Amino acid sequence: MSEQAKSAADFLAKAGSLMTSRGKEYDKAEGERSMARTVSAFNSITGQSLTEAEGWLLLQVLKDVRQWQRPEYHADSAEDGVAYSALKAEALAKGELK
């Protein structure tokens, strides 16, 4: 299957796989969970009050900007964007809105 022919379900499955593998590599066995510590450090350094959900949104926007700067499809940007969206939704569901 070509990269362009992937279905939405394929992207969701890939995002889940990426979160699990990166979590094991960098963070926790249950998957990617580094943003809370990241925004806490950012907030300590800058005096801001970024939330975990906003941190995921920032990374999602970064991946979108990278994707749209290229004339061709970039799988990493698309797949990471889906994963960041899911992590943002999780944070929002925990009450991460200001």
DRENDO-1510 file (C-alpha; in Angstrom, 1 decimal, always signed):
<recs>
REC; n; res; u; v; w
REC; 1; MET; +0.0; +0.0; +0.0 .
REC; 2; SER; +1.4; +3.4; -0.9 .
REC; 3; GLU; +1.7; +6.1; +1.7 .
REC; 4; GLN; -1.0; +8.2; -0.1 .
REC; 5; ALA; -3.4; +5.2; -0.1 .
REC; 6; LYS; -3.5; +4.8; +3.7 .
REC; 7; SER; -6.9; +4.9; +5.3 .
REC; 8; ALA; -7.8; +6.9; +8.5 .
REC; 9; ALA; -7.8; +3.6; +10.4 .
REC; 10; ASP; -4.3; +3.0; +9.2 .
REC; 11; PHE; -3.1; +6.3; +10.5 .
REC; 12; LEU; -4.8; +5.7; +13.9 .
REC; 13; ALA; -3.1; +2.3; +14.1 .
REC; 14; LYS; +0.3; +3.7; +13.2 .
REC; 15; ALA; -0.1; +6.6; +15.7 .
REC; 16; GLY; -0.9; +4.1; +18.4 .
REC; 17; SER; +2.1; +2.0; +17.5 .
REC; 18; LEU; +4.3; +5.1; +17.5 .
REC; 19; MET; +3.1; +6.3; +20.9 .
REC; 20; THR; +3.7; +2.9; +22.4 .
REC; 21; SER; +7.2; +2.4; +20.9 .
REC; 22; ARG; +8.3; +5.9; +21.8 .
REC; 23; GLY; +6.9; +5.6; +25.2 .
REC; 24; LYS; +8.9; +2.5; +25.9 .
REC; 25; GLU; +12.0; +4.1; +24.4 .
REC; 26; TYR; +11.8; +7.5; +26.2 .
REC; 27; ASP; +9.1; +7.4; +28.8 .
REC; 28; LYS; +6.8; +4.7; +30.1 .
REC; 29; ALA; +5.6; +1.3; +29.1 .
REC; 30; GLU; +2.1; +2.5; +28.5 .
REC; 31; GLY; +3.2; +5.0; +25.9 .
REC; 32; GLU; +4.2; +8.6; +25.3 .
REC; 33; ARG; +3.6; +10.7; +28.4 .
REC; 34; SER; +6.4; +13.2; +28.4 .
REC; 35; MET; +4.4; +16.4; +27.8 .
REC; 36; ALA; +3.3; +17.1; +31.4 .
REC; 37; ARG; +7.0; +17.2; +32.5 .
REC; 38; THR; +7.9; +19.2; +29.4 .
REC; 39; VAL; +5.4; +22.0; +30.0 .
REC; 40; SER; +6.2; +22.1; +33.6 .
REC; 41; ALA; +9.9; +22.7; +32.8 .
REC; 42; PHE; +8.9; +25.2; +30.1 .
REC; 43; ASN; +6.6; +27.1; +32.5 .
REC; 44; SER; +9.4; +27.1; +35.2 .
REC; 45; ILE; +11.8; +28.6; +32.8 .
REC; 46; THR; +9.5; +31.1; +31.1 .
REC; 47; GLY; +7.0; +32.0; +33.8 .
REC; 48; GLN; +4.2; +31.0; +31.4 .
REC; 49; SER; +1.3; +28.6; +32.2 .
REC; 50; LEU; +1.2; +26.3; +29.2 .
REC; 51; THR; -1.0; +23.3; +29.7 .
REC; 52; GLU; -0.3; +19.7; +28.7 .
REC; 53; ALA; -3.0; +19.9; +26.0 .
REC; 54; GLU; -1.4; +23.2; +24.7 .
REC; 55; GLY; +2.0; +21.5; +24.5 .
REC; 56; TRP; +0.5; +18.7; +22.3 .
REC; 57; LEU; -1.3; +21.3; +20.2 .
REC; 58; LEU; +2.1; +23.1; +19.7 .
REC; 59; LEU; +3.7; +19.9; +18.5 .
REC; 60; GLN; +0.7; +19.1; +16.3 .
REC; 61; VAL; +1.0; +22.6; +14.7 .
REC; 62; LEU; +4.7; +22.1; +14.2 .
REC; 63; LYS; +4.1; +18.8; +12.3 .
REC; 64; ASP; +1.4; +20.6; +10.2 .
REC; 65; VAL; +3.7; +23.4; +9.3 .
REC; 66; ARG; +6.4; +21.0; +8.3 .
REC; 67; GLN; +4.0; +19.0; +6.2 .
REC; 68; TRP; +2.7; +22.1; +4.3 .
REC; 69; GLN; +6.2; +23.5; +3.7 .
REC; 70; ARG; +7.0; +20.5; +1.5 .
REC; 71; PRO; +5.4; +20.0; -2.0 .
REC; 72; GLU; +5.2; +16.2; -1.4 .
REC; 73; TYR; +3.6; +14.0; +1.3 .
REC; 74; HIS; +5.8; +13.4; +4.4 .
REC; 75; ALA; +4.7; +10.3; +6.4 .
REC; 76; ASP; +6.5; +11.3; +9.6 .
REC; 77; SER; +4.7; +14.6; +9.8 .
REC; 78; ALA; +1.3; +13.1; +9.1 .
REC; 79; GLU; +1.7; +10.2; +11.5 .
REC; 80; ASP; +3.1; +12.3; +14.3 .
REC; 81; GLY; +0.3; +14.8; +13.8 .
REC; 82; VAL; -2.3; +12.1; +14.3 .
REC; 83; ALA; -0.5; +10.9; +17.5 .
REC; 84; TYR; -0.2; +14.4; +18.9 .
REC; 85; SER; -3.9; +15.0; +18.2 .
REC; 86; ALA; -4.9; +11.9; +20.2 .
REC; 87; LEU; -2.6; +12.9; +23.1 .
REC; 88; LYS; -4.1; +16.4; +23.0 .
REC; 89; ALA; -7.6; +14.9; +23.1 .
REC; 90; GLU; -6.6; +12.8; +26.1 .
REC; 91; ALA; -5.2; +15.8; +28.0 .
REC; 92; LEU; -8.3; +17.8; +27.2 .
REC; 93; ALA; -10.6; +15.0; +28.5 .
REC; 94; LYS; -8.7; +15.1; +31.8 .
REC; 95; GLY; -9.8; +18.8; +32.1 .
REC; 96; GLU; -6.8; +20.5; +30.5 .
REC; 97; LEU; -8.7; +23.5; +29.2 .
REC; 98; LYS; -8.0; +26.8; +30.7 .
</recs>
